[in-house]
Each structure stands twice: as structure tokens, then as C-alpha cells.
Amino acid sequence: DAGAGGAPGAGSFLAAVARNTHLVALTLSGNPLGDGTDDGAPLGQALAESQALTSVFLADAGLSGPVVRSTLIAVATNPRLAMLDVSGNYATAENYRKIARSVTQRAKSLAPIPPPPLFLGLRNTRVRDSGLRHLLDAGLSLPETLRLDGTHLDGTSLGALARCATRPDTKVGQASFLRHLTLACNNISVDGVRAITALLVDPLCRLETLDLSCAHLGDAALAVLADSLAGMHTLRSLRLDGNKFSHAAMNRFAESMGDNRSLTQLSLSTQEDLPQNVFYTTYNILLRNRAVRDGFHFAS
């Protein structure tokens, strides 16, 4: 915590960053960058002009919407930059729509050569489904670990995410290395769960861990997951704790687990006031269906 944003020498520091030809990664996470740089111009200009930076980490830096927009647009105009983490900062879905336009322009400016992949850290932001969909359509790439927890999603963008995960648009530099996905602390609809299960049963899917904890899921969503268990071939860990499932729905899910041979970790609990013996019943169903194998971990 160096107070990089509001310090009197912030402008000089950022100018030095732009001139430095050896600095490839810059971490300013947790610094009050929103103080004194409300328009984002100094930070954005430094990133746009940098001749060496490839990764910038600005998580939880108190950035306002204009600063986030200016910073991300700078990244989009500098093809050297490949990673920018703006997790925990404020920007509206409209800000992200404008950023997506800049990502599109980035690809056009380098055509016919595809631009290098561009990754964004978006945890705990207000990107919402509309902003995420615009970014994905513009060519945003998917890293190995993608955290979208607390991003105000309802799941309408997850079809686009599934497409990018398995069939990225390489013409605009899009790439996917996705193996770990967190969608916790959102309000995922049943249709959103259907989009995710379509990804999980896709032969091109490489997803190994999925976190849907505290995602406002109910029995209908759990039934969709249960119906897809047999086709999941790469998923190793599934977190479903903190949702609202009935005893019957959990037992049906446990019955379907007998058809799955990839999962080794399952976290399944509910916000409903159910006695502990309910979870023993669910575990016994897993045992009966031989879903519990060596190394399998069940948390309730």
C-alpha cells in the first residue's frame, strides 16, 4: 500500500513507468489510485505509451468508472499489454461496452495479423452479463483461472462464455486456457446453468473446477446439473454450497452421481434448515451408487 494514486509524485511515477523499457509487470493493487486521478488520464496514458509492460494489476484500487474505462481503453490500444486486473473496482456495464469497442479496434488496427490474447481480471466488479458479453464478442481471452464471483451475473452471458471456452475466435486474437471457473455470489438463472452444463458436456471442454456456491440456485438448477453428470468428462471439483436445495433434490443429484466418473470433490449444502442426518442420507446414496471412490471428498 504505497498510496500511488493520491501521492503528489504519482504523475512523475507514471511517466517513469511509461519510459521504462525493462518493467514488464506492474502491481498497484490496494493503492488508492482513484484519489487525485478521477479522469484516469495519467494512468491510462502511462499504460498506452509503455514499451515493455505486459501485465498490470490494479485490483481493489478504488478506481471509479471513468478511470477503469480510461485504463482499459489504454490497454486495448497497446498490443503489448496482455493482462489487466481491475477486480474490485467500480465501472458500469456501459463502461465495459465502450471498452469492448476499443478491443475491437485493437484487432482491426493490427489486421490481418491477429492481436495477442487479452485477459482481464473482473472479480467483484459490476461488469454484469451485458458487459461480459460485449467483451467476449470483442475478443476477450479466457485465462486458466477465471474468477467472476460477485460480478452481478444472471447467466445470460454464459452461452457466450461457453462458446469462447471451446471455440475461441482466433481471427481477433481470442484464446482460451480455461480450467477453473468461479461464478459464486451471483444470481445465476436456470438457463445460465443450462449454458454451463452444455459447456461441461462439450467434447472440447477442459474445465476442471466449477464454483457455483451462493449463486441463488434452487431445485430446478440442481436438476439440470444432475441430468448432465453422466456427460461431464473433465470436471474434478464442483462447489454448490450456500444455495437453496430441498432434501429430495439433493438425493436425486446423489443418485445421478453414480453415472459420473470424473468428479473427486463435491461440496453440496443448502441454506434450508435441514437436519444433519439429511446429509448422511445423501452421502449414503452416493455410497450405494459407487459415486464415492478412492480420493473422493464430499462436504456438506
Buried (B, 14 or more C-beta within 10 A) or exposed (E): EEBBBBBEEBBEBBBEBBEBEEBEEBEBBBBBBBBBBEEBBBBBBBBBBBEBBBBBBBBBBBBBBBBBBBBBBBBBBBBEBBBBBBBBBBBBBBBBBBBBEBBBBBBEEBEEEBBBBBBBBBBBBBBBBBBBBBBBBBBBBBBEEBBBBBBBBBBBBBBBBBBBBBEBBEEBBBBBBBBBBBBBBBEBBBBBBBBBBBBBBBEEBBBBBBBBBBBBBBBEBBBBBBBBBBBBBBBBBBBBBBBBBBBEBBBBBBBBBBBBBBBBBBBBBBEEEBEEEBBEBBBEBBEEBEBBEEEEEBEB
